[in-house]
Amino acid sequence: MMSTKHTMPLANRRGEGGEAPTWIWYPGDFEIWLGNIFNNRRTERGAMFPPFWKQDSHYVTVEFTTNVELEEDEIISIKAEGQYNFAIDGQLKPPYTNCVPKGSHKLSIKVWNQATPPALFISGKTIHTNSTWFVTYEDKIWIDENGVAHGSGIYVSAGSWNFNSPDTPPSQYRLERRELRPVSKEQIATAHTLYDFGREVFGYLKLSNQEGHIDVYYGESREEALDSEHCETLDHLCPGHREPGSKAFRYVSVRCDNGSYDDILMDYEFAPFNPAHSGAFRCSDDELNRIWDVAAYTMDLTTREFFMDGIKRDRWTWSGDAIQSYLMNYYLRFDKECVKRTIRQLRGKDPVTAHINTIMDYTFYWFKSILDYYEYTGDVAFVREMWPRMVTLMDYVLSRTSSTGMAEGQPDDWIFVDWVDFPMHKRGTLCFEQILLMKTLETMTLCANLVNDTTPNADASCYRVKADELRNKINQTFWSDEQKAYYHAIEMEEPHTDHQAGEQVVNKQITKFPNMFAILYGLADEEQRREIMQSVMLNPDIPAITTPYMRFYELETLCMDGRQEQVTDEMKAYWGGMLREGATSFWEKYIPSETRTQHLAMYGRPYGKSLCHAWGASPIYILGKYYLGVRPTKPGYEEYEVRPNLGGLEWIKGSVPTPHGMISVSMDPHHVTVRATEGTGWLIVGDQRVRIEPDNELTISL
């Protein structure tokens, strides 16, 4: 793998003029730095609340380098975020040098910045900074754009995005804002006013001509905003106090016994998107249309610098939440940059000392999210970028497996699975976790095959062997021919006497979690799938799932079995139930039997539940993939299929964004029409399979 000479390939000369200049940095450092700002904005009743997992930092000294061949002297402009020096062919130049002499040269710029990621912008007639440059944090290896290493340290291709002006460096990145005013106000007392912004919003409250002391209490509900003792977020404003930080709310309760203000409004903060490249859905059922609209609004509220979980309380990036956000995003806005930012930020840096978010299942979801990203975008370059960090994270995972090769929660691990309202064992060896690990090993196998042409150490065989072995062990250990289902776990039985050691026994509890993932991730064969559907998924005696988080997977399992009519009823009952309770965005959890303020409580707190939570938006994914029926069958929609399903509705129509275009579908009992702008597709309805050509409208009769 390693060469003995420290060289830079001349292929890097593409950087001289082939691309417009842009800001560059060490890959991943912008996301890590931005993620630290993002994840530390959370407050709890005015106190800052940082995440409880390890937070990495950017490299403070970075060297940027490229090779150039010039036919004449060239004047360049250099801008850096941080202090820098400039060397030509290893010779340091005086400050403000901006001339590169003709001939072949190696340019090197070292940038130091403790506060923000060292970044560089160079523009000239032919010399521009872009992703073809190489960077190192001084560990003395270059890895070229083909993944081949040179030297004795690690240099990689530079990170970049869309910071294409010298006056807009990465540290200036901000979301967009627009001004909103409350839709109504209510005088509660002489110096106490309640404002209603009409629906859930996110942004910065602004009080004009504020004087004295003012207390502000925020609420996703009217009850929360009026409960000054228990509301989750608040501000005590006084002279010299900084402006209120960003908050999520619908209602704002303002008390000014010792102060005054003239007016109140907010800067609504949002991530911009292209409406012309966005998903859409309409059908014959008005309630389902509203469910789609509110789900889309929920996704837009939780799509920020990264994909966020809940906008009021946690405000963090969680891998289990994020993988669902990515999938919903592929059917709504197709914001691939936000996906990549979130994946990079969640992974952080080596060495690995804990699971992502400290949760074992969330580590496994992180791997799967890279496979999903590749399938929807075809972006193999991102897989190559992440591969070294996939390997080291996989090494960590395997170092903590049991002697039988199974994943077991260690004392410092959080085994999440889901929030449940029934007793469920989460220690020992959970079948659910083994299925996720199996899929992780299969993901490593596929990704190793993707990058092995340029990455000599990408050996797929070792991961394939482990995946196959684990698949067999799961079936041998957990499958019950009697129950026609996978058992929940293996756990250590308590000893009966002081001298008797405990022994491992199978926990024969049956839950939906491992069984539906056995279907979703391809563990169960066809006969097992049929048996699981009857014995578990359609069995009313199996404990119900009460979070939108796992209802995402439950409804997908039902759709895979062709039960869209049942799913329509369940979406209307579950998500429609939230709408009937007054939801303007979808919640972290919903139990239909609860009433009034019971819906607001969670974690032992009266307003602890998030009423705008990313995983609540899953109808976007279900309706796009299993009603409109659109999914890629080759990476990046090079090929795709459309399998529309009315789901008991009179008609459906909508569109799905793809990497470079749109696929539009409409269906009623008599006709299906599809129009696509790219790729080769197949419309599949019943026994009909008809080719879809790009930029042509196809209609078939049913």
LINGI-V473722 format. One record per residue. RES is the residue in one small letter. PHI is phi in radians with two decimals (NA if undefined). PSI is psi as a letter, one per 40 degrees, with the letter a starting at -180 (NA if undefined). OMEGA is omega as a letter, one per 40 degrees, with the letter a starting at -180 (none if undefined). Layout:
<<RES | PHI | PSI | OMEGA> <RES | PHI | PSI | OMEGA>>
This chain:
<<m | NA | d | a> <m | -1.53 | h | i> <s | -1.65 | i | a> <t | -1.53 | e | a> <k | -1.83 | i | i> <h | -1.54 | g | a> <t | -2.24 | i | i> <m | -2.10 | h | a> <p | -1.14 | i | i> <l | -1.23 | e | i> <a | -1.00 | d | a> <n | -1.19 | e | i> <r | -1.10 | e | i> <r | -0.95 | d | a> <g | -1.23 | e | a> <e | -1.22 | d | a> <g | -2.74 | e | a> <g | -1.27 | d | a> <e | -2.29 | i | i> <a | -1.19 | i | i> <p | -1.14 | i | i> <t | -2.64 | i | i> <w | -1.21 | h | i> <i | -2.25 | i | a> <w | -2.73 | i | i> <y | -1.20 | h | a> <p | -1.05 | h | a> <g | 1.61 | d | a> <d | -1.23 | d | i> <f | -1.06 | d | a> <e | -1.18 | d | i> <i | -1.17 | d | i> <w | -1.10 | d | a> <l | -1.13 | d | i> <g | -1.12 | d | i> <n | -1.13 | d | i> <i | -1.12 | d | a> <f | -1.04 | d | a> <n | -1.31 | e | a> <n | -1.80 | e | i> <r | -1.51 | e | a> <r | -1.11 | h | i> <t | -2.28 | i | i> <e | -2.31 | h | a> <r | 0.89 | f | i> <g | 1.59 | e | a> <a | -1.65 | h | i> <m | -1.17 | i | a> <f | -2.43 | g | a> <p | -1.30 | i | i> <p | -1.13 | i | a> <f | -1.74 | f | i> <w | -2.12 | i | a> <k | -1.06 | h | i> <q | -1.96 | h | i> <d | -1.49 | i | i> <s | -2.17 | i | i> <h | -1.25 | i | i> <y | -1.26 | h | a> <v | -1.50 | d | i> <t | -2.20 | h | a> <v | -2.31 | h | i> <e | -1.83 | h | i> <f | -1.91 | h | a> <t | -2.60 | i | i> <t | -2.75 | i | i> <n | -1.81 | i | i> <v | -2.31 | i | i> <e | -2.25 | h | a> <l | -2.04 | h | i> <e | -1.45 | e | i> <e | -2.67 | i | i> <d | -0.98 | i | a> <e | -2.37 | h | i> <i | -1.56 | h | i> <i | -2.15 | i | i> <s | -1.88 | h | a> <i | -2.05 | h | i> <k | -2.21 | i | a> <a | -2.42 | i | i> <e | -1.60 | g | a> <g | 2.19 | i | i> <q | -1.41 | i | a> <y | -2.54 | i | i> <n | -2.16 | i | a> <f | -2.27 | h | i> <a | -2.23 | i | i> <i | -2.02 | h | a> <d | 0.97 | f | i> <g | 1.46 | e | a> <q | -1.77 | h | i> <l | -1.12 | i | a> <k | -1.89 | i | i> <p | -1.06 | i | i> <p | -0.94 | i | i> <y | 1.24 | e | i> <t | -1.09 | h | a> <n | -2.42 | e | i> <c | -2.05 | h | i> <v | -1.91 | h | a> <p | -1.25 | i | i> <k | -1.11 | i | a> <g | 1.97 | a | i> <s | -1.63 | h | a> <h | -2.52 | i | i> <k | -1.85 | h | i> <l | -1.74 | h | i> <s | -2.38 | h | i> <i | -2.25 | h | i> <k | -1.75 | h | a> <v | -2.13 | h | i> <w | -2.05 | h | i> <n | -2.72 | h | a> <q | -1.36 | d | a> <a | -1.53 | d | a> <t | -2.31 | i | a> <p | -1.03 | h | i> <p | -0.95 | h | a> <a | -2.43 | i | a> <l | -2.42 | h | i> <f | -2.35 | h | i> <i | -2.18 | h | i> <s | -2.36 | i | i> <g | -2.76 | a | a> <k | -1.14 | d | i> <t | -2.21 | e | a> <i | -1.69 | h | i> <h | -2.36 | i | i> <t | -1.34 | h | i> <n | -2.85 | a | a> <s | -1.23 | e | i> <t | -1.47 | e | i> <w | -1.26 | i | i> <f | -2.05 | i | a> <v | -2.38 | i | i> <t | -2.56 | i | i> <y | -1.78 | f | i> <e | 1.33 | f | i> <d | -1.88 | e | i> <k | 1.28 | f | i> <i | -2.22 | h | i> <w | -1.78 | h | i> <i | -2.02 | h | a> <d | -1.33 | i | a> <e | -1.18 | e | i> <n | -1.68 | e | i> <g | 1.43 | e | a> <v | -1.58 | h | a> <a | -1.57 | i | i> <h | -2.39 | h | i> <g | 1.66 | a | a> <s | -2.23 | e | i> <g | -2.48 | a | a> <i | -2.07 | h | i> <y | -1.96 | h | a> <v | -2.28 | i | i> <s | -1.11 | i | a> <a | -1.14 | i | i> <g | -1.48 | i | i> <s | -2.77 | i | i> <w | -2.52 | b | a> <n | -2.13 | f | i> <f | -1.51 | g | a> <n | -1.78 | e | i> <s | -2.02 | h | i> <p | -1.10 | e | a> <d | -1.63 | e | i> <t | -2.20 | g | i> <p | -1.22 | i | a> <p | -0.98 | d | a> <s | -1.16 | e | a> <q | -1.64 | e | a> <y | -1.10 | h | i> <r | -2.50 | i | i> <l | -1.27 | i | i> <e | -1.50 | i | a> <r | -2.41 | i | i> <r | -2.55 | i | a> <e | -1.45 | h | i> <l | -2.22 | i | i> <r | -2.06 | i | i> <p | -1.09 | i | i> <v | -1.52 | e | i> <s | -2.80 | i | i> <k | -2.47 | i | a> <e | -2.33 | h | i> <q | -1.43 | h | a> <i | -1.48 | d | i> <a | -2.66 | a | a> <t | -0.96 | d | a> <a | -2.03 | f | a> <h | -2.39 | h | a> <t | -2.24 | h | i> <l | -1.88 | h | i> <y | -1.92 | i | i> <d | -2.08 | h | i> <f | -1.58 | e | i> <g | 1.57 | d | i> <r | -2.79 | i | i> <e | -1.00 | h | i> <v | -2.41 | i | i> <f | -2.48 | h | i> <g | 2.84 | a | a> <y | -2.07 | h | i> <l | -1.30 | i | a> <k | -2.31 | h | i> <l | -1.94 | h | a> <s | -1.46 | i | i> <n | 0.92 | f | i> <q | -1.24 | h | i> <e | -2.42 | i | i> <g | 1.27 | a | a> <h | -1.80 | h | a> <i | -2.33 | h | i> <d | -1.86 | h | a> <v | -2.13 | h | a> <y | -2.14 | h | a> <y | -1.74 | i | i> <g | -2.65 | h | i> <e | -1.33 | e | i> <s | -2.27 | i | i> <r | -1.07 | d | a> <e | -1.06 | d | a> <e | -1.14 | d | a> <a | -1.10 | d | a> <l | -1.51 | e | a> <d | -1.72 | g | a> <s | -1.15 | d | a> <e | -1.46 | d | a> <h | -2.28 | e | i> <c | -1.05 | i | a> <e | -1.31 | d | a> <t | -2.28 | i | a> <l | -2.76 | i | i> <d | -2.45 | h | i> <h | -1.90 | h | a> <l | -1.70 | h | i> <c | -2.53 | i | i> <p | -0.94 | h | a> <g | 1.49 | e | i> <h | -1.23 | i | i> <r | -1.13 | i | i> <e | -1.08 | i | i> <p | -1.00 | i | i> <g | -1.28 | i | a> <s | -1.16 | i | a> <k | -2.45 | i | i> <a | -1.92 | h | a> <f | -2.96 | i | i> <r | -2.01 | d | a> <y | -1.92 | i | i> <v | -2.31 | h | i> <s | -1.82 | h | a> <v | -2.04 | h | i> <r | -2.08 | h | a> <c | -2.38 | f | i> <d | -1.09 | d | a> <n | -2.15 | f | a> <g | -2.82 | a | a> <s | -2.75 | i | i> <y | -2.75 | i | a> <d | -1.68 | d | a> <d | -2.63 | i | i> <i | -2.36 | h | i> <l | -2.69 | a | i> <m | -2.53 | i | i> <d | -1.63 | h | i> <y | -1.29 | h | a> <e | -1.82 | h | a> <f | -2.70 | i | i> <a | -1.57 | h | a> <p | -1.19 | i | i> <f | -2.54 | i | a> <n | -1.70 | h | a> <p | -1.03 | d | a> <a | -1.28 | e | i> <h | -2.14 | f | a> <s | -2.29 | i | i> <g | -1.24 | i | i> <a | -2.61 | i | i> <f | -2.68 | h | i> <r | -2.50 | i | a> <c | -2.65 | a | a> <s | -1.34 | e | a> <d | -1.84 | h | a> <d | -1.10 | d | a> <e | -1.15 | d | i> <l | -1.16 | d | i> <n | -1.08 | d | i> <r | -1.20 | d | i> <i | -1.03 | d | i> <w | -1.10 | d | a> <d | -1.08 | d | a> <v | -1.22 | d | i> <a | -1.09 | d | i> <a | -1.11 | d | i> <y | -1.14 | d | i> <t | -1.06 | d | i> <m | -1.10 | d | i> <d | -1.12 | d | i> <l | -1.18 | d | a> <t | -1.66 | e | i> <t | -1.65 | h | a> <r | -2.19 | a | i> <e | -0.99 | d | i> <f | -2.34 | i | i> <f | -1.40 | h | a> <m | -1.68 | i | i> <d | -1.43 | c | i> <g | -2.03 | h | a> <i | -1.45 | e | i> <k | -1.56 | d | a> <r | -1.73 | c | a> <d | -1.18 | d | i> <r | 1.00 | f | a> <w | -2.02 | i | i> <t | -1.64 | h | i> <w | -2.05 | h | a> <s | -1.12 | d | i> <g | -1.18 | d | i> <d | -1.21 | d | a> <a | -1.12 | d | a> <i | -1.09 | d | i> <q | -1.28 | d | i> <s | -1.05 | d | i> <y | -1.02 | d | a> <l | -1.14 | d | i> <m | -1.14 | d | i> <n | -1.05 | d | i> <y | -1.11 | d | i> <y | -1.85 | e | a> <l | -2.07 | c | a> <r | -1.96 | e | a> <f | 0.91 | f | i> <d | -1.51 | g | a> <k | -1.20 | d | a> <e | -1.19 | d | i> <c | -1.16 | d | i> <v | -1.06 | d | a> <k | -1.12 | d | i> <r | -1.02 | d | a> <t | -1.19 | d | i> <i | -1.08 | d | i> <r | -1.10 | d | a> <q | -1.13 | d | i> <l | -1.10 | d | a> <r | -1.25 | d | a> <g | 1.18 | a | a> <k | -2.02 | i | i> <d | -1.42 | i | e> <p | -1.36 | i | i> <v | -1.44 | h | a> <t | -2.14 | e | i> <a | -2.83 | i | i> <h | -1.17 | i | i> <i | -1.07 | h | a> <n | 1.04 | e | a> <t | 1.19 | e | a> <i | -1.91 | h | a> <m | -1.09 | d | a> <d | -1.11 | d | a> <y | -1.25 | d | i> <t | -1.10 | d | a> <f | -1.12 | d | i> <y | -1.11 | d | i> <w | -1.05 | d | i> <f | -1.08 | d | a> <k | -1.07 | d | a> <s | -1.13 | d | i> <i | -1.23 | d | i> <l | -1.11 | d | i> <d | -1.04 | d | a> <y | -1.01 | d | i> <y | -1.10 | d | a> <e | -1.12 | d | a> <y | -1.49 | d | a> <t | -1.95 | d | a> <g | 1.24 | e | a> <d | -1.49 | g | a> <v | -1.24 | d | i> <a | -1.07 | d | i> <f | -1.21 | d | i> <v | -1.07 | d | i> <r | -1.08 | d | i> <e | -1.07 | d | a> <m | -1.46 | e | a> <w | -0.94 | d | a> <p | -1.00 | d | a> <r | -1.39 | d | i> <m | -1.15 | d | a> <v | -1.11 | d | a> <t | -1.21 | d | i> <l | -1.21 | d | i> <m | -1.14 | d | i> <d | -1.02 | d | i> <y | -1.09 | d | a> <v | -1.04 | d | a> <l | -1.19 | d | i> <s | -1.20 | e | a> <r | -1.95 | e | i> <t | -1.42 | i | a> <s | -1.36 | i | i> <s | -1.12 | e | i> <t | -1.62 | e | i> <g | 1.47 | e | a> <m | -1.78 | i | i> <a | -1.43 | h | i> <e | -2.19 | h | i> <g | -1.14 | h | i> <q | -1.58 | i | a> <p | -0.97 | d | a> <d | -1.65 | e | i> <d | -1.74 | i | i> <w | -1.81 | h | i> <i | -1.73 | h | a> <f | -1.64 | c | a> <v | 1.13 | c | a> <d | -2.99 | i | i> <w | -1.33 | h | a> <v | -2.18 | i | i> <d | -1.88 | f | i> <f | -2.44 | i | i> <p | -1.08 | h | i> <m | -2.52 | h | a> <h | -1.20 | h | a> <k | -2.14 | e | i> <r | -1.99 | i | a> <g | 1.53 | a | a> <t | -1.96 | h | a> <l | -1.50 | h | i> <c | -1.03 | d | a> <f | -0.94 | d | a> <e | -1.18 | d | i> <q | -1.18 | d | i> <i | -1.16 | d | i> <l | -1.12 | d | i> <l | -1.14 | d | i> <m | -1.00 | d | i> <k | -1.16 | d | i> <t | -1.10 | d | i> <l | -1.15 | d | i> <e | -1.17 | d | i> <t | -1.10 | d | i> <m | -1.06 | d | i> <t | -1.08 | d | a> <l | -1.11 | d | a> <c | -1.19 | d | i> <a | -1.07 | d | i> <n | -1.15 | d | i> <l | -1.18 | d | a> <v | -1.82 | e | a> <n | -1.23 | e | i> <d | -1.27 | d | a> <t | -2.12 | e | a> <t | -2.19 | g | a> <p | -1.03 | d | a> <n | -1.62 | e | a> <a | -1.52 | g | a> <d | -1.74 | h | a> <a | -1.29 | d | a> <s | -1.10 | d | a> <c | -1.16 | d | i> <y | -1.28 | d | i> <r | -1.12 | d | i> <v | -1.09 | d | a> <k | -1.12 | d | i> <a | -1.12 | d | i> <d | -1.13 | d | i> <e | -1.09 | d | a> <l | -1.18 | d | i> <r | -0.97 | d | i> <n | -1.14 | d | a> <k | -1.14 | d | i> <i | -1.07 | d | a> <n | -1.14 | d | i> <q | -1.20 | d | a> <t | -1.54 | d | a> <f | -1.91 | d | a> <w | -1.31 | h | i> <s | -2.04 | h | i> <d | -1.15 | d | a> <e | -1.27 | d | a> <q | -1.48 | e | a> <k | 0.96 | f | a> <a | -2.85 | i | i> <y | -1.58 | h | i> <y | -1.19 | i | a> <h | -1.29 | d | a> <a | -2.85 | i | i> <i | -1.87 | h | i> <e | -2.37 | i | a> <m | -1.51 | h | i> <e | -1.34 | h | i> <e | -1.14 | i | i> <p | -1.16 | i | a> <h | -1.47 | d | i> <t | -2.33 | i | i> <d | -1.12 | d | a> <h | -1.76 | e | a> <q | -1.75 | h | a> <a | -1.33 | i | i> <g | -1.22 | i | i> <e | -2.39 | i | a> <q | -1.34 | h | i> <v | -2.34 | i | i> <v | -1.41 | h | i> <n | -1.42 | h | a> <k | -1.51 | e | i> <q | -1.08 | i | i> <i | -1.93 | h | i> <t | -2.20 | i | i> <k | -1.28 | d | a> <f | -1.02 | d | a> <p | -1.18 | d | a> <n | -1.26 | d | i> <m | -1.27 | d | i> <f | -1.26 | d | i> <a | -1.11 | d | i> <i | -1.36 | d | a> <l | -1.08 | d | a> <y | -1.75 | e | i> <g | 1.32 | f | i> <l | -1.33 | d | a> <a | -1.30 | h | i> <d | -1.41 | i | a> <e | -1.04 | d | a> <e | -1.15 | d | i> <q | -1.10 | d | i> <r | -1.04 | d | i> <r | -1.08 | d | a> <e | -1.19 | d | i> <i | -1.10 | d | a> <m | -1.01 | d | a> <q | -1.38 | d | a> <s | -1.45 | d | a> <v | -2.20 | c | a> <m | -1.17 | d | a> <l | -1.86 | e | a> <n | -1.63 | h | a> <p | -1.17 | e | i> <d | -1.43 | e | i> <i | -1.39 | h | a> <p | -0.91 | h | a> <a | -1.32 | i | i> <i | -1.56 | h | a> <t | -2.06 | e | i> <t | -1.90 | i | i> <p | -1.02 | d | a> <y | -0.96 | d | a> <m | -1.54 | e | i> <r | -1.13 | d | i> <f | -0.86 | d | a> <y | -1.33 | d | i> <e | -1.10 | d | a> <l | -1.18 | d | i> <e | -1.10 | d | i> <t | -1.07 | d | i> <l | -1.12 | d | i> <c | -1.15 | d | i> <m | -1.07 | d | i> <d | -1.60 | e | i> <g | 1.34 | f | a> <r | -1.81 | f | a> <q | -1.10 | d | i> <e | -1.09 | d | i> <q | -1.13 | d | a> <v | -1.13 | d | i> <t | -0.99 | d | i> <d | -1.09 | d | a> <e | -1.26 | d | i> <m | -1.10 | d | i> <k | -1.17 | d | i> <a | -1.29 | d | a> <y | -1.48 | c | i> <w | -1.28 | d | i> <g | -1.10 | d | i> <g | -1.09 | d | i> <m | -1.12 | d | i> <l | -1.07 | d | a> <r | -1.20 | e | i> <e | -1.53 | e | i> <g | 1.69 | e | a> <a | -1.11 | h | i> <t | -1.90 | e | i> <s | -2.62 | i | a> <f | -1.61 | i | a> <w | -1.65 | i | i> <e | -1.20 | d | a> <k | -2.75 | i | i> <y | -2.52 | h | i> <i | -2.03 | h | a> <p | -0.99 | d | a> <s | -1.31 | e | i> <e | -1.30 | i | a> <t | -2.30 | i | i> <r | 0.76 | b | a> <t | -1.23 | e | i> <q | -1.05 | d | a> <h | -1.19 | e | a> <l | -1.60 | e | a> <a | -1.57 | i | i> <m | -2.98 | i | i> <y | 1.04 | f | i> <g | 1.31 | e | i> <r | -2.11 | i | a> <p | -1.12 | d | i> <y | -2.25 | f | a> <g | -1.28 | d | a> <k | -1.29 | h | i> <s | -1.44 | h | i> <l | -1.67 | e | i> <c | -2.50 | g | a> <h | -2.25 | h | a> <a | -0.95 | d | a> <w | -1.24 | e | i> <g | -1.34 | e | a> <a | -1.65 | e | a> <s | -1.05 | d | i> <p | -0.95 | d | i> <i | -1.00 | d | a> <y | -1.18 | d | a> <i | -1.08 | d | a> <l | -1.21 | d | i> <g | -1.28 | d | a> <k | -1.53 | d | a> <y | -2.03 | e | i> <y | -1.87 | c | i> <l | -1.12 | d | i> <g | 1.40 | f | a> <v | -1.68 | h | i> <r | -2.75 | i | i> <p | -1.29 | i | i> <t | -1.91 | e | i> <k | -2.26 | i | a> <p | -0.91 | h | i> <g | 1.23 | f | i> <y | 1.10 | f | i> <e | -0.99 | d | i> <e | -2.35 | i | a> <y | -2.68 | i | i> <e | -2.30 | i | i> <v | -2.17 | h | i> <r | -2.10 | g | a> <p | -1.20 | i | i> <n | -2.54 | h | a> <l | -1.20 | d | i> <g | 1.03 | f | i> <g | 1.48 | e | i> <l | -1.53 | i | i> <e | -1.34 | d | i> <w | -2.79 | i | i> <i | -2.43 | i | i> <k | -2.72 | i | i> <g | 3.03 | a | a> <s | -2.51 | i | a> <v | -2.25 | h | i> <p | -1.32 | i | i> <t | -2.19 | i | a> <p | -0.93 | d | a> <h | -2.26 | e | a> <g | -2.95 | a | a> <m | -2.43 | i | i> <i | -2.14 | h | a> <s | -1.92 | h | a> <v | -2.37 | h | i> <s | -2.40 | i | a> <m | -2.63 | h | i> <d | -2.40 | a | a> <p | -1.09 | e | a> <h | -1.96 | d | a> <h | -2.50 | i | i> <v | -2.26 | h | i> <t | -2.17 | h | a> <v | -2.30 | h | i> <r | -2.37 | h | a> <a | -2.34 | i | a> <t | -1.81 | e | a> <e | -2.75 | i | i> <g | 1.24 | i | i> <t | -1.89 | h | a> <g | -2.17 | i | i> <w | -2.32 | h | i> <l | -1.57 | h | a> <i | -2.16 | h | i> <v | -2.40 | h | a> <g | 1.03 | b | i> <d | -1.68 | e | i> <q | -1.62 | h | i> <r | -2.41 | h | a> <v | -2.12 | h | a> <r | -1.25 | h | i> <i | -1.87 | h | i> <e | -1.66 | i | i> <p | -1.11 | i | i> <d | 1.06 | f | i> <n | -2.29 | i | i> <e | -1.68 | h | a> <l | -2.02 | h | i> <t | -2.22 | h | i> <i | -2.19 | i | i> <s | -1.65 | i | a> <l | -1.84 | NA | none>>
